[in-house]
Amino acid sequence: MTTMREREQAGTLGSDDLKGLVSLKEKFARKPRHLDKYVWGALRIGIGWIFFWGFLDKLFGFGFATARESAWINGGSPTFGFLKFGATGPFAGFYQRMATNEAVEWMFMPGLLFIGLPLMLGMGVRLAAAGGIAMEALMFTAASILPEHNPVTDEHVIYGLIFQGILLVGGGQYLGLGGWSSGSQFLSNDLPG
């Protein structure tokens, strides 16, 4: 049988325990290990390719997601089908009304290009990742607030988290031209502070 005092002592941390917790906190607060940064660099390139490929396929119609006759250079609309038929949920009417707006296409296509290409090159990563977060937020509100294939989350949330991770770790420094461009304040991939 334990006394009340022994139970109270068992619930408190001793100085050795506190030192261990501080040491553990310091270990996790360190910058990512060398290999971790390469994983973030690969994630950056991968998500950059997703956006850059989306731009190329919608521009030229390679037949994957966009047929050649529906390509932007052939007069097709890169946003019409998604906005008109893919928008669901509480904001569906708002997005469906934008389906025939040419200005939306001129924001979307350069958006794909200026998110994808900088991420692949590793230059201007912070700006591209911030743009990616904004685009994923718009895509989420257009079609994924009520996920169709998964009751918890969808790819727009996961892509947004990847963009945030790239922002946090400065993912352009590895597997890209980020180290070379870090002398430029505009193209720098290092976080301030």
Stockholm file with secondary structure:
# STOCKHOLM 1.0

chainA/1-193         MTTMREREQAGTLGSDDLKGLVSLKEKFARKPRHLDKYVWGALRIGIGWIFFWGFLDKLFGFGFATARESAWINGGSPTFGFLKFGATGPFAGFYQRMATNEAVEWMFMPGLLFIGLPLMLGMGVRLAAAGGIAMEALMFTAASILPEHNPVTDEHVIYGLIFQGILLVGGGQYLGLGGWSSGSQFLSNDLPG
#=GR chainA/1-193 SS CCCHHHHHHHTSCCHHHHHHHHHHHHHHHSCCCHHHHHHHHHHHHHHHHHHHHHHHHHHHCCSSSSCGGGSGGGTCCTTHHIIIIICCSTTHHHHHHTTTCHHHHHHHHHHHHHHHHHHHHTSSHHHHHHHHHHHHHHHHHHHTSSCSSCSSCCHHHHHHHHHHHHHHHTGGGSSSSHHHHTTSTTTCCSCCC
#=GC SS_cons         CCCHHHHHHHTSCCHHHHHHHHHHHHHHHSCCCHHHHHHHHHHHHHHHHHHHHHHHHHHHCCSSSSCGGGSGGGTCCTTHHIIIIICCSTTHHHHHHTTTCHHHHHHHHHHHHHHHHHHHHTSSHHHHHHHHHHHHHHHHHHHTSSCSSCSSCCHHHHHHHHHHHHHHHTGGGSSSSHHHHTTSTTTCCSCCC
//
